[in-house]
Amino acid sequence: MSMRELVVLGTASQAPTRRRNHNGYVLRWDDEVILFDPGEGSQRQLLHTTVTATDLTRICVTHFHGDHCLGLPGTIQRLSLDRVTHSVAVHFPAGGAEYFARLRHATSFYETAELRVEPIETDGQRITLGCGTLEARRLRHPIETYGYRLVEPDGYRMLPEKLAEYGIAGPAVGELIRVGHLDLDGRRVTRDEVSVPRPGQRFAFVMDTGLCDGVYALAEHADLLVIESTFLESEAALAAEVGHLTAAQAARVATESGVRRLVLTHFSQRYSDPLRFHDEARAHFDGDLIIAEDLTIVQLPPRRVTSAG
């Protein structure tokens, strides 16, 4: 059975605290295991989870501020230390290529792992994966920054009782899905007659940014949205000045974009009570709301249900 879940490694923003490590998030999505924004200490945080460096298939960096990338050197070196045999793709803003090169070779080590360096060069750039499409959208921050979303294509859910009614089984089911119809005893049976639509799932990852079109493009109809809420509304002016969101803004984005499960993270060290973020967001969002803590595991919600009628 495929696994789709978010493993939170760290939830602090610019400075870690005694309770919060720097950023770090792992998305398990079928055969893809994607590490987002590995901040300082991410490698050690992995030791408290069931994820290992060997599992990683892809690394995505939103931008090159330290709390989002200073874990790259250790993570990259760990891939070689563990002699990972599969290639690992790395995505990051193309304008930060020099920063990536410095982080990749921050110290001397024997590099054996194969990194596929695939920078993000344009807003809306898409990467085709086996499980869907990874899309990057430009965000509004003082340096070049991209958010990411993973979109699974819509599919079909076959109805066993309908298949049985027409005597369709085994390889014929796969052919029906692939071709769209089968000719049986002089009658054409279409895929629509024996199935209902199966909406694809969507995951969105939005870090340091002010409100902009890219935020909404990423969040649109997300089943799971992970989004920064560095500040509370009392510091809204400061948030706008430095290119960040408040909990209220993030919650309003989720509501306006039809998000099903909302994860708030990247909290400023000035706040000690996470309940304040919950209360502020709840006033603007009535869906599933999670205030992330280090080592939280968040499941993608079940697929949207479509009727057979």
N, C-alpha and C positions, 0 to 999 in steps of 0.2 A: 504494500500500500504506500502511495506517495505521501511525503510529509511536506507540509507547508506551514512554517512558523517563523517567528522572529525571536532571536535570542539577543537580549540587550546586554552588552558588555559594560557600558558606561553611559552616564546621563548628565555629567557636568558640562559647563560651557568653558569659558576661558581658563578657569583655574579649578582643579579637582578639589574635593573636600574630603573630610574623614569618611563620609558616607557615599560619596559619588566619585567614581573614576572618570577620567576623560572619556570622550565619545568612543563608541564602538558598537556596531550592530551587525549581526549575521542573519541573513535571510536564507532559510532552507526552503527550496522550491523544487520538488521532484529531484532531478539529478543535479541541479545547480545549488551551490552553496556559496553565497555572495557575501563578502565582507565589505561593509560600508564604513568609510571614515574612521580608520583605525587610529585613535589617539594614543597618547602615551599610556603604557600599561596594558594595552589590548591583548598582547601575547599572554601575559599572566592571567588576565581575566578569563581567557579561553580555558585555562586549567580548571576553572570552577564550573565548566559546562561539559556537555558531551560532545562538543565540536572540537576538532583538532585541526592544526594547520594542514594536515594531509587531506582533510575533507574539502578544503577551499578550491573552488573552480574559477573564482573571479573576484577582483577587488575593485571597488568603485570609490573614488575620492571626489567630493563635491568641490573642494577648494583647498588652497595651501596656507591656511592659518593653522598654527601648531596643534591646537586641540583637535584637529580633524585629520592630521597626517603624521604626527611624530611617532606613531606606532609602526609606520611603514618599514623602517630599517630592520627592526627586530622580526617583524612578520616575514619579510622577504628572506632574511637570513635563515629563519626557521624552516622555510620551504626547502632550502638546500640542505640544512642540517638533517632534516627528516628524509631527504632524498625522495621528494615527491616526484612520481614518475609521469604524471600528466601535466600538460601545460596549464598555466594560470594566466588568464587575461587580466590586464590592469587598465582601467579607464580613469582619466583625470582631465581637467581643462588643459587644452593644448598650450595655452599661454604660460602654463606653469611647468613646462617640460624641463626647464633647468632645475627647478626645485625637486622634481621627481628624480632626476639624474643624481642630484646630490644625496637625496635620501636613500636611493637604491644602493649607492656605493659610499655610505656614510663612514664605514670602517672596512678594514681588510677582512675578507672571508673568501672561502672557496665556493664559488657559485656553480651549483650543479642543476638547480631547478630551471625550467624553461618558462620565462615570462613572455607573454605576448603583449607588447606595449601598444595599446590602441587608444590614443588620446581623443578627447571630444573636441572637435574643431568647429562645429556649427550648432546653432540652436535647432532643436528638433532632430538631431542625429539619432539614427536607429541602428541597433545591433540585433541581428537575428539569432535567437537562441533556439534550442530544441523544444523548449516549453513555451515559446512566445517571442515577444519583441521587447527589448530593453531600449527605452527612449530617454534622451537627456534634454532638459529644457533649461534655458538661461534664467538665472535668478538675479535679484538686485542686492548686491553687496559691494563693499569697497574694492574687492578684487574679483577677478573672473571666477564665477561660481555657477555650477550646474546642479540641478536636482535630477533624480532618476525615477522612472516608473517602469514596472514590468507588467505587460499586458498579454494575457492569454487569449488567443482567438476564440470566438464563439464556436460551439460545436453542437452535438446532438446527443440526447439521452435516449437510447433505444428502449422501447416498451416491450418487455418479455411476452406479455399476453398477446400483443399484436403480432410479434414475430411468430409465436406459436400458432396463431390463427391462420397465418399464411404458410406455415411449415418452413420457415426460414431459420436455419441454424448453421453452426460451424463457419467455414470460410465464406459462405454466402453472406453472412452478416457484414464482414469486412468489405466485401465487394459492394454491397448495398450502400454502406457509408461512403466509400470512396467514389463510386460512380454516380450515386444518387437514385438509382432505380435497378430493379431486377425484372426480367421477363420470365414468368412462371406459368406454364400450361396455357400459353396464349394470352395471359393477362400481365400487364405491367404494374408492378408494385413500386410505388415511389417511397423514397426515404421519409417524406413528410407523413405518410400514412402510418408508419410504424415507429415514430419518434416524436419527441418534443424538443424545442431548442434548449441547449445547455449553455447559458451565458458564461463566457470566460471570466476568470478572476483577475483583479487588478491590485497591484501593490504600488504605493507611492512613497518616496523618501525625499523630504524637503528640509534642508538645513538652512544655514544662515542666510537670511533674506528679509527685505522689506516686502510689503504687498506689491505684487506685480502680476502680469498676465501669466508668467511661467508658473507661479504658485497654483493658480486655478487650473491651468492646463494639466499639471501633474496630478492634482487632487481629484479631477473629474471622475465621478462614479467609482472611486477607489473602494475596494472592499476593506483594505487596511491602509491607513495613512499614518506615517510616522513623520511628525513635524515639530520643528523647534518652537518653543515658547519661552524664550530666554527671560522675558520680563512680564510683569503684571501691568494692567492698564494704568496704574499710578505712575509708571515710568514710560508711558506711551511716547512722549516727546523724545526721550533718550533712545528708545527703540528705533524710532524713525531716523534719528540722526546717525546711528551706527549700523543700520541695515539689519534689524532683527524684528521679530514678531512678539506680540504679547499673547497670553493665553486666550484672551477674548478674541483677538484677530484670528488666531489659528482655529478656534471653535467656529467662528462665523464662516471661515473658508470651508470647513468641513460640512456645515449645514447647507451652504449655498451650492456646494459641489456634489451633494448626494453621497457623502462618505458613510460607510456602515460602521466601521470601528476606527476610533481615533486614539492615537498614542501620542501624548505630549512628552517632550524630553528637552535636553539641552538647557538646563536651568542655571540661571546666574547664582553665583555663590552668595549673593546678598540675601537670599531667601532661605530660611531654615524650615519652613512649614509647607510641605507639598500640598496640604489640603487647600491652601489658598489658590493654587492653580486649578484644582478640581472645581472649587466653588465658582471661580470666575468663568471657567469654560462651560460648566453645566448651565449657566444662565443663557448660553447661546447655542448649545448643542444637546439634543436629547437622545442621541444614539449611544452605542457602546463607547465608554470613555475610560481610558487607562492613563494614569499618571505613572510614567515609567520609573522604575527603580533598577539599580544595577542587578543584573542576573535575572531580571524578569523574562519569562517566556510568554509570548503572545501568539495564539493560534489565529490563522486566518479564519474568518467566519465561514460557516457552511455556504455553499453556493446559493445564489438566489434561486428560488423555486419557480418553475414555470408549470402551468397546468397542462394536462393532457387534452383539454377541451379546446 
